[in-house]
Amino acid sequence: MDEYQHTVLTRGRYRLMALTHETQYDPAGVIGYTVVTDSGARLTPDLSMDDARVWMDALVEAENGGRAIAAPDAADLRAGKRR
């Protein structure tokens, strides 16, 4: 089955994308979320919207000279841990 990406949020050079099986965005059809670079490189596995936002925020903060932190590990996010 095909997977389509729909931009939900853009911060810096990163985009939080909703994943669906349909070309038209429908919030009820979202199967997960991911973070991609402005060039389209996918940086995360399928995540919840909250987990994807935490991941993107960490990347933007590190890139903008904030605390030098690594993006959260997907397993840590599922367990509710933050770095």
All heavy atoms as a GROMACS GRO file, in nm:
protein
  640
    1MET      N    1   0.084  -0.117   0.000
    1MET     CA    2   0.000   0.000   0.000
    1MET      C    3   0.090   0.124   0.000
    1MET      O    4   0.190   0.129   0.068
    1MET     CB    5  -0.090  -0.003   0.124
    1MET     CG    6  -0.193   0.104   0.123
    1MET     SD    7  -0.319   0.078   0.250
    1MET     CE    8  -0.433  -0.022   0.158
    2ASP      N    9   0.051   0.227  -0.074
    2ASP     CA   10   0.128   0.350  -0.082
    2ASP      C   11   0.118   0.430   0.048
    2ASP      O   12   0.019   0.421   0.120
    2ASP     CB   13   0.078   0.437  -0.197
    2ASP     CG   14   0.110   0.376  -0.333
    2ASP    OD1   15   0.210   0.302  -0.343
    2ASP    OD2   16   0.034   0.401  -0.427
    3GLU      N   17   0.222   0.509   0.073
    3GLU     CA   18   0.224   0.596   0.190
    3GLU      C   19   0.247   0.739   0.142
    3GLU      O   20   0.335   0.762   0.059
    3GLU     CB   21   0.336   0.553   0.285
    3GLU     CG   22   0.347   0.636   0.409
    3GLU     CD   23   0.458   0.587   0.499
    3GLU    OE1   24   0.433   0.494   0.577
    3GLU    OE2   25   0.569   0.642   0.488
    4TYR      N   26   0.169   0.832   0.192
    4TYR     CA   27   0.180   0.972   0.152
    4TYR      C   28   0.214   1.057   0.274
    4TYR      O   29   0.170   1.028   0.385
    4TYR     CB   30   0.049   1.021   0.090
    4TYR     CG   31   0.016   0.946  -0.036
    4TYR    CD1   32  -0.063   0.831  -0.033
    4TYR    CD2   33   0.066   0.987  -0.159
    4TYR    CE1   34  -0.092   0.760  -0.148
    4TYR    CE2   35   0.038   0.917  -0.275
    4TYR     CZ   36  -0.041   0.804  -0.268
    4TYR     OH   37  -0.068   0.734  -0.383
    5GLN      N   38   0.296   1.161   0.252
    5GLN     CA   39   0.336   1.251   0.358
    5GLN      C   40   0.267   1.386   0.340
    5GLN      O   41   0.262   1.439   0.229
    5GLN     CB   42   0.488   1.270   0.357
    5GLN     CG   43   0.565   1.144   0.382
    5GLN     CD   44   0.715   1.168   0.381
    5GLN    OE1   45   0.762   1.277   0.354
    5GLN    NE2   46   0.791   1.063   0.411
    6HIS      N   47   0.218   1.440   0.451
    6HIS     CA   48   0.149   1.568   0.450
    6HIS      C   49   0.211   1.656   0.558
    6HIS      O   50   0.216   1.616   0.675
    6HIS     CB   51   0.000   1.550   0.478
    6HIS     CG   52  -0.064   1.445   0.392
    6HIS    ND1   53  -0.111   1.471   0.266
    6HIS    CD2   54  -0.085   1.312   0.415
    6HIS    CE1   55  -0.161   1.359   0.215
    6HIS    NE2   56  -0.146   1.262   0.304
    7THR      N   57   0.258   1.775   0.523
    7THR     CA   58   0.324   1.863   0.619
    7THR      C   59   0.224   1.913   0.723
    7THR      O   60   0.119   1.965   0.690
    7THR     CB   61   0.388   1.984   0.547
    7THR    OG1   62   0.481   1.935   0.452
    7THR    CG2   63   0.458   2.075   0.645
    8VAL      N   64   0.262   1.896   0.849
    8VAL     CA   65   0.181   1.942   0.961
    8VAL      C   66   0.245   2.064   1.026
    8VAL      O   67   0.177   2.158   1.065
    8VAL     CB   68   0.164   1.829   1.067
    8VAL    CG1   69   0.092   1.879   1.190
    8VAL    CG2   70   0.095   1.709   1.007
    9LEU      N   71   0.379   2.065   1.036
    9LEU     CA   72   0.451   2.171   1.105
    9LEU      C   73   0.590   2.182   1.044
    9LEU      O   74   0.652   2.081   1.012
    9LEU     CB   75   0.461   2.137   1.254
    9LEU     CG   76   0.536   2.231   1.345
    9LEU    CD1   77   0.461   2.363   1.357
    9LEU    CD2   78   0.551   2.168   1.483
   10THR      N   79   0.638   2.304   1.028
   10THR     CA   80   0.773   2.329   0.979
   10THR      C   81   0.847   2.413   1.082
   10THR      O   82   0.794   2.514   1.128
   10THR     CB   83   0.771   2.403   0.844
   10THR    OG1   84   0.699   2.324   0.750
   10THR    CG2   85   0.911   2.428   0.792
   11ARG      N   86   0.968   2.370   1.118
   11ARG     CA   87   1.054   2.447   1.209
   11ARG      C   88   1.195   2.438   1.156
   11ARG      O   89   1.250   2.329   1.143
   11ARG     CB   90   1.049   2.391   1.350
   11ARG     CG   91   0.915   2.418   1.415
   11ARG     CD   92   0.913   2.406   1.565
   11ARG     NE   93   1.008   2.495   1.628
   11ARG     CZ   94   1.075   2.464   1.738
   11ARG    NH1   95   1.057   2.348   1.796
   11ARG    NH2   96   1.158   2.550   1.792
   12GLY      N   97   1.254   2.552   1.126
   12GLY     CA   98   1.389   2.552   1.071
   12GLY      C   99   1.392   2.472   0.942
   12GLY      O  100   1.309   2.493   0.854
   13ARG      N  101   1.484   2.378   0.935
   13ARG     CA  102   1.492   2.297   0.813
   13ARG      C  103   1.427   2.159   0.828
   13ARG      O  104   1.453   2.067   0.753
   13ARG     CB  105   1.638   2.283   0.768
   13ARG     CG  106   1.730   2.221   0.867
   13ARG     CD  107   1.876   2.223   0.820
   13ARG     NE  108   1.949   2.112   0.879
   13ARG     CZ  109   1.974   1.997   0.817
   13ARG    NH1  110   1.932   1.977   0.696
   13ARG    NH2  111   2.040   1.903   0.879
   14TYR      N  112   1.338   2.148   0.926
   14TYR     CA  113   1.270   2.021   0.952
   14TYR      C  114   1.119   2.035   0.936
   14TYR      O  115   1.062   2.140   0.960
   14TYR     CB  116   1.302   1.972   1.094
   14TYR     CG  117   1.450   1.957   1.118
   14TYR    CD1  118   1.522   2.054   1.185
   14TYR    CD2  119   1.518   1.847   1.068
   14TYR    CE1  120   1.658   2.042   1.204
   14TYR    CE2  121   1.654   1.834   1.086
   14TYR     CZ  122   1.724   1.932   1.154
   14TYR     OH  123   1.859   1.920   1.171
   15ARG      N  124   1.057   1.926   0.896
   15ARG     CA  125   0.912   1.922   0.880
   15ARG      C  126   0.856   1.801   0.953
   15ARG      O  127   0.910   1.692   0.943
   15ARG     CB  128   0.873   1.913   0.732
   15ARG     CG  129   0.902   2.040   0.656
   15ARG     CD  130   0.864   2.029   0.511
   15ARG     NE  131   0.966   1.944   0.447
   15ARG     CZ  132   0.946   1.874   0.337
   15ARG    NH1  133   0.830   1.876   0.276
   15ARG    NH2  134   1.043   1.802   0.286
   16LEU      N  135   0.749   1.823   1.027
   16LEU     CA  136   0.675   1.713   1.090
   16LEU      C  137   0.568   1.674   0.989
   16LEU      O  138   0.489   1.759   0.946
   16LEU     CB  139   0.612   1.761   1.221
   16LEU     CG  140   0.550   1.654   1.307
   16LEU    CD1  141   0.558   1.696   1.453
   16LEU    CD2  142   0.409   1.624   1.270
   17MET      N  143   0.568   1.548   0.949
   17MET     CA  144   0.478   1.500   0.845
   17MET      C  145   0.379   1.398   0.900
   17MET      O  146   0.417   1.308   0.975
   17MET     CB  147   0.560   1.433   0.734
   17MET     CG  148   0.675   1.517   0.680
   17MET     SD  149   0.624   1.664   0.595
   17MET     CE  150   0.564   1.595   0.443
   18ALA      N  151   0.254   1.413   0.861
   18ALA     CA  152   0.152   1.312   0.889
   18ALA      C  153   0.159   1.209   0.777
   18ALA      O  154   0.172   1.244   0.660
   18ALA     CB  155   0.014   1.376   0.894
   19LEU      N  156   0.151   1.083   0.813
   19LEU     CA  157   0.156   0.975   0.715
   19LEU      C  158   0.016   0.918   0.696
   19LEU      O  159  -0.054   0.889   0.793
   19LEU     CB  160   0.250   0.864   0.764
   19LEU     CG  161   0.392   0.910   0.799
   19LEU    CD1  162   0.469   0.795   0.864
   19LEU    CD2  163   0.463   0.963   0.678
   20THR      N  164  -0.023   0.902   0.569
   20THR     CA  165  -0.154   0.844   0.538
   20THR      C  166  -0.138   0.747   0.420
   20THR      O  167  -0.034   0.742   0.356
   20THR     CB  168  -0.257   0.952   0.498
   20THR    OG1  169  -0.220   1.008   0.372
   20THR    CG2  170  -0.268   1.062   0.603
   21HIS      N  171  -0.244   0.676   0.392
   21HIS     CA  172  -0.248   0.588   0.274
   21HIS      C  173  -0.321   0.655   0.158
   21HIS      O  174  -0.337   0.595   0.052
   21HIS     CB  175  -0.316   0.455   0.307
   21HIS     CG  176  -0.235   0.368   0.398
   21HIS    ND1  177  -0.110   0.321   0.367
   21HIS    CD2  178  -0.263   0.319   0.521
   21HIS    CE1  179  -0.064   0.247   0.466
   21HIS    NE2  180  -0.156   0.244   0.562
   22GLU      N  181  -0.368   0.777   0.179
   22GLU     CA  182  -0.444   0.849   0.077
   22GLU      C  183  -0.370   0.975   0.033
   22GLU      O  184  -0.297   1.035   0.111
   22GLU     CB  185  -0.582   0.889   0.133
   22GLU     CG  186  -0.665   0.773   0.181
   22GLU     CD  187  -0.703   0.676   0.071
   22GLU    OE1  188  -0.720   0.720  -0.044
   22GLU    OE2  189  -0.715   0.556   0.100
   23THR      N  190  -0.391   1.016  -0.092
   23THR     CA  191  -0.326   1.136  -0.144
   23THR      C  192  -0.383   1.262  -0.079
   23THR      O  193  -0.311   1.359  -0.060
   23THR     CB  194  -0.341   1.147  -0.297
   23THR    OG1  195  -0.479   1.145  -0.330
   23THR    CG2  196  -0.269   1.034  -0.367
   24GLN      N  197  -0.510   1.261  -0.043
   24GLN     CA  198  -0.573   1.375   0.024
   24GLN      C  199  -0.558   1.358   0.174
   24GLN      O  200  -0.585   1.251   0.229
   24GLN     CB  201  -0.722   1.382  -0.012
   24GLN     CG  202  -0.749   1.419  -0.154
   24GLN     CD  203  -0.717   1.566  -0.182
   24GLN    OE1  204  -0.712   1.648  -0.093
   24GLN    NE2  205  -0.692   1.595  -0.308
   25TYR      N  206  -0.519   1.466   0.243
   25TYR     CA  207  -0.503   1.461   0.388
   25TYR      C  208  -0.639   1.455   0.457
   25TYR      O  209  -0.728   1.534   0.429
   25TYR     CB  210  -0.425   1.582   0.438
   25TYR     CG  211  -0.413   1.586   0.588
   25TYR    CD1  212  -0.328   1.498   0.654
   25TYR    CD2  213  -0.485   1.677   0.663
   25TYR    CE1  214  -0.317   1.500   0.792
   25TYR    CE2  215  -0.474   1.680   0.801
   25TYR     CZ  216  -0.390   1.591   0.864
   25TYR     OH  217  -0.379   1.593   1.000
   26ASP      N  218  -0.652   1.359   0.547
   26ASP     CA  219  -0.770   1.346   0.632
   26ASP      C  220  -0.719   1.306   0.770
   26ASP      O  221  -0.657   1.200   0.784
   26ASP     CB  222  -0.864   1.239   0.577
   26ASP     CG  223  -0.984   1.213   0.665
   26ASP    OD1  224  -1.002   1.282   0.769
   26ASP    OD2  225  -1.063   1.122   0.633
   27PRO      N  226  -0.738   1.391   0.872
   27PRO     CA  227  -0.686   1.359   1.005
   27PRO      C  228  -0.728   1.220   1.054
   27PRO      O  229  -0.653   1.155   1.127
   27PRO     CB  230  -0.746   1.469   1.094
   27PRO     CG  231  -0.773   1.582   1.003
   27PRO     CD  232  -0.809   1.519   0.870
   28ALA      N  233  -0.844   1.173   1.014
   28ALA     CA  234  -0.889   1.041   1.056
   28ALA      C  235  -0.809   0.929   0.990
   28ALA      O  236  -0.808   0.817   1.039
   28ALA     CB  237  -1.037   1.024   1.025
   29GLY      N  238  -0.741   0.960   0.879
   29GLY     CA  239  -0.664   0.859   0.807
   29GLY      C  240  -0.517   0.854   0.840
   29GLY      O  241  -0.441   0.780   0.779
   30VAL      N  242  -0.473   0.933   0.939
   30VAL     CA  243  -0.330   0.938   0.975
   30VAL      C  244  -0.290   0.806   1.040
   30VAL      O  245  -0.356   0.757   1.132
   30VAL     CB  246  -0.300   1.056   1.069
   30VAL    CG1  247  -0.157   1.050   1.120
   30VAL    CG2  248  -0.326   1.188   0.997
   31ILE      N  249  -0.180   0.747   0.988
   31ILE     CA  250  -0.130   0.621   1.042
   31ILE      C  251  -0.005   0.640   1.127
   31ILE      O  252   0.043   0.547   1.191
   31ILE     CB  253  -0.102   0.520   0.929
   31ILE    CG1  254  -0.005   0.578   0.827
   31ILE    CG2  255  -0.233   0.476   0.865
   31ILE    CD1  256   0.040   0.479   0.721
   32GLY      N  257   0.051   0.761   1.128
   32GLY     CA  258   0.169   0.792   1.208
   32GLY      C  259   0.226   0.926   1.165
   32GLY      O  260   0.173   0.992   1.075
   33TYR      N  261   0.334   0.963   1.231
   33TYR     CA  262   0.401   1.089   1.202
   33TYR      C  263   0.550   1.063   1.191
   33TYR      O  264   0.603   0.967   1.250
   33TYR     CB  265   0.374   1.191   1.313
   33TYR     CG  266   0.229   1.231   1.322
   33TYR    CD1  267   0.140   1.156   1.396
   33TYR    CD2  268   0.182   1.342   1.253
   33TYR    CE1  269   0.006   1.190   1.403
   33TYR    CE2  270   0.048   1.377   1.259
   33TYR     CZ  271  -0.040   1.302   1.333
   33TYR     OH  272  -0.173   1.335   1.339
   34THR      N  273   0.620   1.148   1.117
   34THR     CA  274   0.764   1.137   1.103
   34THR      C  275   0.824   1.276   1.089
   34THR      O  276   0.753   1.372   1.063
   34THR     CB  277   0.802   1.047   0.982
   34THR    OG1  278   0.940   1.019   0.988
   34THR    CG2  279   0.768   1.113   0.850
   35VAL      N  280   0.955   1.286   1.108
   35VAL     CA  281   1.027   1.410   1.089
   35VAL      C  282   1.118   1.393   0.968
   35VAL      O  283   1.188   1.291   0.957
   35VAL     CB  284   1.111   1.447   1.214
   35VAL    CG1  285   1.193   1.574   1.190
   35VAL    CG2  286   1.022   1.463   1.336
   36VAL      N  287   1.114   1.491   0.878
   36VAL     CA  288   1.200   1.488   0.759
   36VAL      C  289   1.278   1.619   0.751
   36VAL      O  290   1.237   1.720   0.808
   36VAL     CB  291   1.119   1.466   0.628
   36VAL    CG1  292   1.043   1.336   0.632
   36VAL    CG2  293   1.026   1.581   0.602
   37THR      N  294   1.390   1.616   0.678
   37THR     CA  295   1.467   1.738   0.653
   37THR      C  296   1.402   1.813   0.538
   37THR      O  297   1.314   1.759   0.469
   37THR     CB  298   1.613   1.706   0.615
   37THR    OG1  299   1.613   1.636   0.491
   37THR    CG2  300   1.682   1.624   0.722
   38ASP      N  301   1.449   1.935   0.514
   38ASP     CA  302   1.394   2.012   0.403
   38ASP      C  303   1.424   1.948   0.268
   38ASP      O  304   1.357   1.976   0.170
   38ASP     CB  305   1.439   2.157   0.406
   38ASP     CG  306   1.589   2.174   0.408
   38ASP    OD1  307   1.662   2.073   0.403
   38ASP    OD2  308   1.634   2.290   0.414
   39SER      N  309   1.521   1.858   0.264
   39SER     CA  310   1.550   1.786   0.139
   39SER      C  311   1.467   1.658   0.126
   39SER      O  312   1.476   1.588   0.026
   39SER     CB  313   1.699   1.753   0.129
   39SER     OG  314   1.736   1.663   0.231
   40GLY      N  315   1.388   1.626   0.230
   40GLY     CA  316   1.300   1.510   0.224
   40GLY      C  317   1.354   1.385   0.289
   40GLY      O  318   1.287   1.282   0.289
   41ALA      N  319   1.475   1.390   0.345
   41ALA     CA  320   1.532   1.272   0.411
   41ALA      C  321   1.454   1.244   0.541
   41ALA      O  322   1.441   1.330   0.627
   41ALA     CB  323   1.679   1.293   0.442
   42ARG      N  324   1.406   1.121   0.552
   42ARG     CA  325   1.327   1.081   0.669
   42ARG      C  326   1.421   1.051   0.785
   42ARG      O  327   1.513   0.970   0.773
   42ARG     CB  328   1.244   0.959   0.632
   42ARG     CG  329   1.139   0.926   0.731
   42ARG     CD  330   1.046   0.824   0.670
   42ARG     NE  331   0.951   0.779   0.769
   42ARG     CZ  332   0.844   0.710   0.739
   42ARG    NH1  333   0.820   0.677   0.614
   42ARG    NH2  334   0.762   0.672   0.834
   43LEU      N  335   1.398   1.116   0.900
   43LEU     CA  336   1.488   1.103   1.014
   43LEU      C  337   1.437   1.012   1.124
   43LEU      O  338   1.512   0.976   1.213
   43LEU     CB  339   1.515   1.242   1.074
   43LEU     CG  340   1.578   1.344   0.979
   43LEU    CD1  341   1.590   1.478   1.049
   43LEU    CD2  342   1.713   1.295   0.931
   44THR      N  343   1.310   0.979   1.121
   44THR     CA  344   1.252   0.901   1.230
   44THR      C  345   1.167   0.786   1.175
   44THR      O  346   1.122   0.790   1.061
   44THR     CB  347   1.158   0.987   1.318
   44THR    OG1  348   1.046   1.029   1.241
   44THR    CG2  349   1.230   1.107   1.375
   45PRO      N  350   1.145   0.687   1.259
   45PRO     CA  351   1.045   0.585   1.223
   45PRO      C  352   0.907   0.646   1.243
   45PRO      O  353   0.894   0.763   1.280
   45PRO     CB  354   1.072   0.474   1.326
   45PRO     CG  355   1.126   0.547   1.445
   45PRO     CD  356   1.206   0.662   1.388
   46ASP      N  357   0.803   0.569   1.222
   46ASP     CA  358   0.667   0.618   1.248
   46ASP      C  359   0.652   0.642   1.398
   46ASP      O  360   0.682   0.555   1.480
   46ASP     CB  361   0.563   0.515   1.204
   46ASP     CG  362   0.563   0.496   1.053
   46ASP    OD1  363   0.638   0.566   0.983
   46ASP    OD2  364   0.486   0.411   1.005
   47LEU      N  365   0.604   0.762   1.432
   47LEU     CA  366   0.589   0.801   1.572
   47LEU      C  367   0.450   0.861   1.594
   47LEU      O  368   0.378   0.890   1.499
   47LEU     CB  369   0.692   0.909   1.608
   47LEU     CG  370   0.839   0.873   1.593
   47LEU    CD1  371   0.925   0.998   1.608
   47LEU    CD2  372   0.879   0.769   1.697
   48SER      N  373   0.417   0.885   1.722
   48SER     CA  374   0.298   0.963   1.752
   48SER      C  375   0.330   1.108   1.720
   48SER      O  376   0.447   1.147   1.708
   48SER     CB  377   0.261   0.950   1.900
   48SER     OG  378   0.357   1.017   1.980
   49MET      N  379   0.229   1.192   1.710
   49MET     CA  380   0.254   1.333   1.681
   49MET      C  381   0.336   1.398   1.792
   49MET      O  382   0.429   1.474   1.765
   49MET     CB  383   0.123   1.409   1.663
   49MET     CG  384   0.144   1.552   1.622
   49MET     SD  385  -0.013   1.630   1.587
   49MET     CE  386   0.040   1.778   1.509
   50ASP      N  387   0.305   1.368   1.918
   50ASP     CA  388   0.380   1.426   2.029
   50ASP      C  389   0.526   1.384   2.027
   50ASP      O  390   0.615   1.465   2.048
   50ASP     CB  391   0.317   1.387   2.163
   50ASP     CG  392   0.184   1.457   2.188
   50ASP    OD1  393   0.159   1.563   2.126
   50ASP    OD2  394   0.106   1.405   2.270
   51ASP      N  395   0.552   1.256   2.000
   51ASP     CA  396   0.690   1.208   1.995
   51ASP      C  397   0.766   1.270   1.879
   51ASP      O  398   0.883   1.307   1.892
   51ASP     CB  399   0.694   1.055   1.984
   51ASP     CG  400   0.650   0.987   2.112
   51ASP    OD1  401   0.641   1.054   2.218
   51ASP    OD2  402   0.623   0.865   2.107
   52ALA      N  403   0.701   1.285   1.765
   52ALA     CA  404   0.766   1.346   1.649
   52ALA      C  405   0.797   1.493   1.678
   52ALA      O  406   0.904   1.544   1.640
   52ALA     CB  407   0.677   1.333   1.525
   53ARG      N  408   0.708   1.560   1.747
   53ARG     CA  409   0.732   1.702   1.781
   53ARG      C  410   0.850   1.714   1.877
   53ARG      O  411   0.933   1.804   1.863
   53ARG     CB  412   0.607   1.762   1.842
   53ARG     CG  413   0.622   1.912   1.867
   53ARG     CD  414   0.493   1.971   1.914
   53ARG     NE  415   0.396   1.955   1.808
   53ARG     CZ  416   0.287   2.027   1.796
   53ARG    NH1  417   0.261   2.119   1.884
   53ARG    NH2  418   0.203   2.008   1.698
   54VAL      N  419   0.860   1.626   1.977
   54VAL     CA  420   0.974   1.627   2.070
   54VAL      C  421   1.103   1.606   1.992
   54VAL      O  422   1.203   1.675   2.015
   54VAL     CB  423   0.956   1.519   2.180
   54VAL    CG1  424   1.086   1.498   2.257
   54VAL    CG2  425   0.842   1.557   2.273
   55TRP      N  426   1.102   1.511   1.899
   55TRP     CA  427   1.220   1.481   1.818
   55TRP      C  428   1.261   1.605   1.738
   55TRP      O  429   1.377   1.644   1.737
   55TRP     CB  430   1.188   1.365   1.725
   55TRP     CG  431   1.304   1.312   1.650
   55TRP    CD1  432   1.373   1.374   1.550
   55TRP    CD2  433   1.367   1.185   1.666
   55TRP    NE1  434   1.472   1.294   1.503
   55TRP    CE2  435   1.471   1.177   1.573
   55TRP    CE3  436   1.343   1.077   1.750
   55TRP    CZ2  437   1.552   1.065   1.562
   55TRP    CZ3  438   1.424   0.966   1.738
   55TRP    CH2  439   1.528   0.961   1.645
   56MET      N  440   1.164   1.667   1.670
   56MET     CA  441   1.192   1.784   1.587
   56MET      C  442   1.242   1.900   1.673
   56MET      O  443   1.338   1.968   1.637
   56MET     CB  444   1.070   1.825   1.507
   56MET     CG  445   1.099   1.938   1.410
   56MET     SD  446   0.964   1.973   1.296
   56MET     CE  447   0.845   2.044   1.405
   57ASP      N  448   1.181   1.923   1.788
   57ASP     CA  449   1.224   2.031   1.877
   57ASP      C  450   1.368   2.011   1.921
   57ASP      O  451   1.446   2.107   1.927
   57ASP     CB  452   1.132   2.040   1.998
   57ASP     CG  453   0.995   2.096   1.966
   57ASP    OD1  454   0.978   2.154   1.855
   57ASP    OD2  455   0.904   2.082   2.050
   58ALA      N  456   1.406   1.887   1.952
   58ALA     CA  457   1.544   1.858   1.993
   58ALA      C  458   1.642   1.887   1.879
   58ALA      O  459   1.749   1.944   1.902
   58ALA     CB  460   1.556   1.712   2.037
   59LEU      N  461   1.606   1.851   1.757
   59LEU     CA  462   1.692   1.878   1.643
   59LEU      C  463   1.709   2.028   1.619
   59LEU      O  464   1.819   2.077   1.597
   59LEU     CB  465   1.635   1.811   1.517
   59LEU     CG  466   1.640   1.659   1.513
   59LEU    CD1  467   1.554   1.608   1.398
   59LEU    CD2  468   1.783   1.611   1.500
   60VAL      N  469   1.599   2.102   1.625
   60VAL     CA  470   1.604   2.246   1.602
   60VAL      C  471   1.684   2.314   1.712
   60VAL      O  472   1.768   2.400   1.684
   60VAL     CB  473   1.461   2.304   1.594
   60VAL    CG1  474   1.463   2.457   1.595
   60VAL    CG2  475   1.391   2.254   1.468
   61GLU      N  476   1.663   2.276   1.835
   61GLU     CA  477   1.735   2.336   1.947
   61GLU      C  478   1.885   2.311   1.935
   61GLU      O  479   1.965   2.403   1.952
   61GLU     CB  480   1.684   2.280   2.080
   61GLU     CG  481   1.748   2.348   2.200
   61GLU     CD  482   1.687   2.302   2.330
   61GLU    OE1  483   1.573   2.255   2.330
   61GLU    OE2  484   1.756   2.314   2.432
   62ALA      N  485   1.924   2.189   1.903
   62ALA     CA  486   2.066   2.157   1.888
   62ALA      C  487   2.127   2.234   1.771
   62ALA      O  488   2.239   2.284   1.780
   62ALA     CB  489   2.084   2.007   1.868
   63GLU      N  490   2.053   2.246   1.663
   63GLU     CA  491   2.102   2.317   1.545
   63GLU      C  492   2.116   2.467   1.570
   63GLU      O  493   2.202   2.532   1.513
   63GLU     CB  494   2.007   2.292   1.428
   63GLU     CG  495   2.058   2.346   1.296
   63GLU     CD  496   1.968   2.302   1.182
   63GLU    OE1  497   1.872   2.376   1.152
   63GLU    OE2  498   1.993   2.195   1.127
   64ASN      N  499   2.032   2.522   1.655
   64ASN     CA  500   2.033   2.665   1.682
   64ASN      C  501   2.124   2.703   1.798
   64ASN      O  502   2.112   2.812   1.852
   64ASN     CB  503   1.890   2.715   1.708
   64ASN     CG  504   1.807   2.715   1.583
   64ASN    OD1  505   1.859   2.728   1.472
   64ASN    ND2  506   1.677   2.700   1.599
   65GLY      N  507   2.213   2.614   1.836
   65GLY     CA  508   2.310   2.646   1.939
   65GLY      C  509   2.260   2.629   2.080
   65GLY      O  510   2.324   2.674   2.174
   66GLY      N  511   2.147   2.565   2.094
   66GLY     CA  512   2.096   2.536   2.229
   66GLY      C  513   2.180   2.427   2.291
   66GLY      O  514   2.292   2.398   2.249
   67ARG      N  515   2.126   2.366   2.391
   67ARG     CA  516   2.197   2.254   2.452
   67ARG      C  517   2.233   2.154   2.344
   67ARG      O  518   2.151   2.125   2.258
   67ARG     CB  519   2.108   2.182   2.554
   67ARG     CG  520   2.050   2.268   2.658
   67ARG     CD  521   1.964   2.190   2.753
   67ARG     NE  522   1.841   2.150   2.684
   67ARG     CZ  523   1.760   2.055   2.726
   67ARG    NH1  524   1.789   1.987   2.832
   67ARG    NH2  525   1.649   2.026   2.662
   68ALA      N  526   2.351   2.104   2.349
   68ALA     CA  527   2.395   2.004   2.251
   68ALA      C  528   2.340   1.869   2.293
   68ALA      O  529   2.404   1.794   2.367
   68ALA     CB  530   2.546   2.000   2.241
   69ILE      N  531   2.218   1.840   2.249
   69ILE     CA  532   2.155   1.712   2.286
   69ILE      C  533   2.129   1.631   2.161
   69ILE      O  534   2.110   1.686   2.053
   69ILE     CB  535   2.023   1.734   2.363
   69ILE    CG1  536   1.924   1.816   2.280
   69ILE    CG2  537   2.049   1.800   2.497
   69ILE    CD1  538   1.788   1.830   2.341
   70ALA      N  539   2.127   1.503   2.178
   70ALA     CA  540   2.094   1.415   2.066
   70ALA      C  541   1.943   1.405   2.056
   70ALA      O  542   1.871   1.421   2.155
   70ALA     CB  543   2.154   1.277   2.090
   71ALA      N  544   1.896   1.379   1.938
   71ALA     CA  545   1.753   1.356   1.920
   71ALA      C  546   1.714   1.232   2.000
   71ALA      O  547   1.791   1.138   2.011
   71ALA     CB  548   1.721   1.336   1.773
   72PRO      N  549   1.597   1.232   2.060
   72PRO     CA  550   1.556   1.117   2.141
   72PRO      C  551   1.553   0.988   2.059
   72PRO      O  552   1.519   0.990   1.942
   72PRO     CB  553   1.414   1.154   2.186
   72PRO     CG  554   1.402   1.300   2.163
   72PRO     CD  555   1.496   1.334   2.053
   73ASP      N  556   1.589   0.882   2.124
   73ASP     CA  557   1.580   0.750   2.062
   73ASP      C  558   1.433   0.710   2.056
   73ASP      O  559   1.357   0.734   2.150
   73ASP     CB  560   1.660   0.651   2.147
   73ASP     CG  561   1.656   0.513   2.090
   73ASP    OD1  562   1.732   0.483   1.998
   73ASP    OD2  563   1.573   0.434   2.140
   74ALA      N  564   1.390   0.650   1.946
   74ALA     CA  565   1.249   0.612   1.930
   74ALA      C  566   1.202   0.521   2.043
   74ALA      O  567   1.090   0.535   2.092
   74ALA     CB  568   1.227   0.545   1.794
   75ALA      N  569   1.285   0.430   2.089
   75ALA     CA  570   1.247   0.339   2.198
   75ALA      C  571   1.227   0.419   2.327
   75ALA      O  572   1.136   0.391   2.405
   75ALA     CB  573   1.353   0.231   2.217
   76ASP      N  574   1.313   0.519   2.352
   76ASP     CA  575   1.297   0.603   2.470
   76ASP      C  576   1.167   0.681   2.463
   76ASP      O  577   1.098   0.698   2.562
   76ASP     CB  578   1.414   0.701   2.484
   76ASP     CG  579   1.543   0.632   2.528
   76ASP    OD1  580   1.535   0.517   2.576
   76ASP    OD2  581   1.649   0.695   2.515
   77LEU      N  582   1.133   0.730   2.343
   77LEU     CA  583   1.009   0.805   2.329
   77LEU      C  584   0.888   0.718   2.361
   77LEU      O  585   0.796   0.761   2.427
   77LEU     CB  586   0.997   0.861   2.187
   77LEU     CG  587   1.089   0.978   2.156
   77LEU    CD1  588   1.083   1.011   2.008
   77LEU    CD2  589   1.052   1.100   2.239
   78ARG      N  590   0.891   0.595   2.311
   78ARG     CA  591   0.778   0.504   2.339
   78ARG      C  592   0.768   0.474   2.488
   78ARG      O  593   0.662   0.451   2.541
   78ARG     CB  594   0.792   0.377   2.258
   78ARG     CG  595   0.755   0.397   2.110
   78ARG     CD  596   0.746   0.266   2.038
   78ARG     NE  597   0.875   0.202   2.020
   78ARG     CZ  598   0.961   0.231   1.921
   78ARG    NH1  599   0.931   0.321   1.834
   78ARG    NH2  600   1.076   0.166   1.912
   79ALA      N  601   0.883   0.475   2.558
   79ALA     CA  602   0.884   0.448   2.701
   79ALA      C  603   0.858   0.574   2.783
   79ALA      O  604   0.855   0.569   2.905
   79ALA     CB  605   1.019   0.386   2.740
   80GLY      N  606   0.844   0.689   2.716
   80GLY     CA  607   0.816   0.814   2.785
   80GLY      C  608   0.938   0.883   2.842
   80GLY      O  609   0.927   0.972   2.925
   81LYS      N  610   1.058   0.843   2.798
   81LYS     CA  611   1.181   0.904   2.848
   81LYS      C  612   1.224   1.016   2.757
   81LYS      O  613   1.206   1.011   2.637
   81LYS     CB  614   1.293   0.801   2.854
   81LYS     CG  615   1.267   0.684   2.942
   81LYS     CD  616   1.380   0.585   2.934
   81LYS     CE  617   1.350   0.456   3.005
   81LYS     NZ  618   1.453   0.356   2.982
   82ARG      N  619   1.284   1.120   2.816
   82ARG     CA  620   1.342   1.230   2.740
   82ARG      C  621   1.484   1.248   2.785
   82ARG      O  622   1.518   1.226   2.900
   82ARG     CB  623   1.265   1.360   2.763
   82ARG     CG  624   1.126   1.355   2.705
   82ARG     CD  625   1.062   1.486   2.714
   82ARG     NE  626   0.929   1.480   2.656
   82ARG     CZ  627   0.845   1.576   2.655
   82ARG    NH1  628   0.878   1.692   2.709
   82ARG    NH2  629   0.728   1.563   2.601
   83ARG      N  630   1.568   1.296   2.692
   83ARG     CA  631   1.709   1.320   2.729
   83ARG      C  632   1.724   1.460   2.781
   83ARG      O  633   1.658   1.550   2.748
   83ARG     CB  634   1.798   1.301   2.607
   83ARG     CG  635   1.802   1.157   2.566
   83ARG     CD  636   1.898   1.140   2.454
   83ARG     NE  637   1.891   0.998   2.417
   83ARG     CZ  638   1.956   0.948   2.320
   83ARG    NH1  639   2.034   1.020   2.246
   83ARG    NH2  640   1.947   0.820   2.291
   0.00000   0.00000   0.00000
